[in-house]
Amino acid sequence: MKPIVYILSYPFTILFYLIFGSFLFIFHGIQWVCFNFIGYQAHKKSVDILNLFILLCLKILGTSFEFKVPKNIPKNIPIIIVSNHQSLWDIPPIIWFLRKLHPKFISKFELGKGIPSVSFNLRHGGSILIKRKNAKQALSEMIKFSDYLIRNNRSGVIFPEGTRSRTGDAKRFHRKGLELLFKKIPQAQVLPLTINHSWKLQRYGMFPMPMGVKIIYTLHPLLKVSDFDIDFLIDKIELQIKSNILPK
């Protein structure tokens, strides 16, 4: 980033966080009302709109998104969205652009408290919270998650790398979560997703946030779980995702 742009990123990052933080607090209350007094659809709509506002906030920094949604995504079956993971900012575009799929997330347990709006949605919106060091709890939650996706024909988002790649480089896939989902939901279709350049928003940590980052989401052809051997399918998905990670 050029020196003048880097200097400008400081005041624009402050402005971004002020507006972003305000939206989190405002929508925390909106979510609470929707969830407790109206129901799932209203709560989901509030979460969708919050994430649209987050994308608009990121535009303060000149951030842009390339996200082309395939027209042939089937309805009324569970979808498993498998993606690489580069930053915290991977998630709002998935929620907004794939909102018709009702995406739910497998998240670490610590995110279930303390973050306005985000924690509330993770606890009450259909996502699950995993204790990474408690295999029994993680297995139980994954089974519940699979049952939820089957029962409601919704989509589950899994980041098999486990943690964010802070440099954009591909990390090794952890296979157990994918194996469990594929065994429990053989009727599902898999939507592989490659995310590029979102890591750049956190190249300096949380502050400052760089200006003018373009984040590219590449959605690959759907794969029906029952058409493949599970090990082969995981290998195929991992190769597809990683081979589309762009140079820095």
C-alpha positions in Angstrom: 0.0 0.0 0.0 1.3 3.4 -0.9 2.4 5.6 2.0 -0.3 8.2 1.5 -3.0 5.5 1.3 -1.6 3.8 4.4 -1.8 7.1 6.3 -5.4 7.7 5.1 -6.3 4.2 6.2 -6.1 5.3 9.9 -8.9 7.9 9.9 -11.0 5.8 7.6 -10.6 2.7 9.8 -11.7 4.7 12.8 -14.8 5.9 10.9 -15.4 2.3 9.8 -15.3 0.9 13.4 -17.5 3.7 14.7 -20.3 2.9 12.2 -19.7 -0.9 12.3 -19.9 -0.9 16.1 -23.1 1.1 16.1 -24.8 -1.3 13.7 -23.8 -4.3 15.9 -25.4 -2.7 19.0 -28.5 -1.5 17.1 -29.1 -4.9 15.4 -28.5 -6.7 18.7 -31.7 -5.2 20.0 -33.5 -5.7 16.7 -32.5 -9.4 16.6 -33.7 -9.9 20.2 -37.1 -8.5 19.4 -37.4 -10.5 16.2 -36.3 -13.7 17.8 -38.4 -13.5 20.9 -41.6 -11.9 19.6 -41.9 -12.6 15.8 -40.0 -15.8 14.9 -37.3 -17.3 12.8 -38.0 -15.6 9.5 -38.0 -12.1 11.0 -34.8 -12.9 12.9 -33.1 -14.2 9.8 -34.2 -11.1 7.9 -32.6 -8.9 10.6 -29.4 -10.8 10.3 -29.4 -10.5 6.5 -29.9 -6.8 6.7 -27.2 -6.4 9.3 -24.7 -8.2 7.1 -25.7 -6.0 4.1 -24.9 -3.0 6.3 -21.5 -4.5 7.2 -20.7 -4.8 3.5 -21.7 -1.2 3.1 -19.5 -0.2 6.0 -16.6 -1.9 4.4 -17.1 0.2 1.3 -16.0 3.1 3.5 -12.5 1.6 3.1 -13.0 1.1 -0.6 -13.5 -2.6 -0.2 -15.3 -4.3 -3.1 -16.7 -7.8 -3.5 -16.9 -10.1 -6.5 -19.5 -12.8 -5.7 -21.5 -14.5 -8.5 -24.2 -16.8 -7.2 -24.9 -19.8 -9.5 -28.5 -20.0 -10.8 -28.7 -23.8 -10.6 -28.5 -24.2 -6.8 -31.3 -26.7 -5.9 -33.9 -25.9 -3.4 -35.4 -28.1 -0.6 -32.2 -30.1 0.0 -29.4 -29.5 2.5 -26.3 -27.7 1.0 -22.9 -28.0 2.6 -20.7 -25.0 1.8 -17.0 -25.8 2.1 -14.6 -22.9 2.0 -11.1 -21.8 2.8 -10.9 -19.2 5.5 -8.8 -16.0 5.4 -10.3 -13.4 7.7 -13.3 -12.4 9.9 -14.7 -10.6 6.9 -15.2 -13.8 4.9 -18.6 -14.3 6.6 -20.8 -11.2 5.9 -20.7 -11.7 2.1 -21.6 -15.4 2.5 -24.6 -14.5 4.7 -25.8 -11.7 2.4 -25.1 -13.1 -1.1 -26.2 -16.7 -0.2 -29.1 -15.6 2.0 -31.6 -17.7 0.1 -29.7 -20.8 1.3 -30.0 -19.8 5.0 -26.3 -20.4 5.7 -25.5 -21.6 9.3 -22.0 -21.8 10.7 -19.8 -24.1 12.6 -18.0 -21.7 15.0 -15.7 -21.8 17.9 -17.4 -21.7 21.3 -15.7 -18.5 22.5 -17.6 -16.5 19.8 -20.9 -17.3 21.5 -20.7 -14.6 24.0 -19.5 -11.0 24.3 -19.9 -9.8 20.7 -23.1 -7.7 20.1 -25.3 -9.2 17.3 -22.7 -11.8 16.3 -22.9 -13.9 19.5 -26.7 -13.6 19.6 -27.0 -14.9 16.1 -24.6 -17.8 16.6 -26.5 -18.9 19.7 -30.0 -18.5 18.3 -29.8 -18.5 14.5 -29.1 -22.2 13.8 -25.3 -22.2 13.9 -23.3 -24.3 16.4 -20.5 -23.5 18.8 -17.7 -26.0 19.1 -15.3 -26.5 22.0 -12.2 -27.5 20.1 -10.6 -29.3 23.0 -13.7 -31.2 23.9 -14.2 -33.9 21.3 -17.4 -35.3 22.9 -19.1 -31.9 22.9 -18.0 -31.2 19.3 -19.3 -34.5 18.1 -22.6 -34.0 19.8 -23.0 -30.5 18.3 -22.1 -31.7 14.8 -24.7 -34.4 15.0 -27.3 -31.9 16.1 -26.2 -29.6 13.3 -26.6 -32.4 10.7 -30.1 -33.2 11.9 -31.0 -29.5 11.8 -29.8 -29.1 8.2 -31.8 -32.2 7.2 -34.9 -31.2 9.0 -35.0 -27.7 7.6 -33.2 -28.1 4.2 -30.8 -25.4 5.0 -27.1 -24.9 4.3 -24.1 -25.4 6.6 -20.9 -23.6 6.2 -17.7 -25.3 7.2 -14.1 -24.0 7.1 -12.0 -27.2 7.2 -8.8 -25.4 7.7 -10.0 -24.7 11.2 -8.3 -21.4 11.7 -7.8 -18.4 9.4 -4.9 -18.2 7.0 -3.4 -14.8 7.9 -1.3 -14.7 4.7 -3.8 -16.1 2.3 -1.8 -19.3 1.8 -3.8 -22.6 1.8 -3.7 -24.6 5.0 -4.3 -28.3 5.5 -7.9 -29.5 5.7 -9.1 -31.2 8.9 -11.2 -34.0 7.6 -13.3 -35.2 10.5 -16.0 -32.6 10.4 -16.5 -33.1 6.7 -16.6 -36.8 7.1 -19.3 -36.6 9.7 -21.4 -34.2 7.7 -21.1 -36.3 4.5 -22.0 -39.6 6.4 -24.9 -38.0 8.2 -26.3 -36.1 5.1 -25.6 -38.3 2.0 -28.5 -36.5 0.2 -26.8 -33.2 0.5 -25.0 -31.3 -2.2 -21.6 -29.7 -1.6 -20.9 -26.1 -2.8 -17.1 -25.6 -2.8 -16.1 -22.0 -2.3 -12.7 -20.3 -2.8 -12.1 -16.9 -1.1 -9.3 -14.7 -2.3 -7.7 -11.6 -0.8 -9.9 -11.1 2.3 -6.7 -11.8 4.4 -5.5 -8.4 3.2 -8.1 -6.6 5.3 -6.2 -8.0 8.4 -2.7 -7.8 7.1 -1.9 -5.3 9.9 -4.2 -7.0 12.4 -7.4 -5.3 13.3 -6.0 -1.8 12.9 -5.5 -0.1 10.5 -7.6 -1.8 7.8 -6.1 -1.4 4.3 -7.9 0.7 1.6 -9.1 -0.6 -1.7 -9.1 -4.4 -1.1 -11.1 -6.5 -3.6 -12.4 -9.8 -2.2 -13.2 -12.4 -4.8 -15.5 -15.3 -4.1 -15.4 -18.2 -6.6 -18.2 -20.7 -6.3 -17.5 -24.1 -7.9 -19.9 -26.6 -9.4 -22.1 -28.5 -7.0 -21.2 -32.0 -6.0 -23.7 -34.6 -4.8 -22.3 -36.4 -1.7 -23.9 -39.7 -2.6 -22.1 -39.8 -6.0 -18.7 -40.1 -4.4 -16.6 -42.1 -2.0 -16.2 -39.7 1.0 -12.4 -39.7 1.0 -12.3 -39.1 -2.7 -14.9 -36.3 -2.4 -12.9 -34.5 0.3 -9.7 -34.7 -1.8 -11.6 -33.4 -4.8 -13.1 -30.5 -2.8 -9.7 -29.6 -1.2 -7.9 -29.6 -4.6 -10.7 -27.5 -6.2 -10.6 -24.9 -3.5 -6.9 -24.6 -3.1 -6.1 -24.6 -6.8 -8.2 -21.5 -7.2 -6.4 -19.4 -4.6 -4.9 -16.5 -6.5 -1.3 -15.3 -6.2 -0.7 -12.5 -3.7 
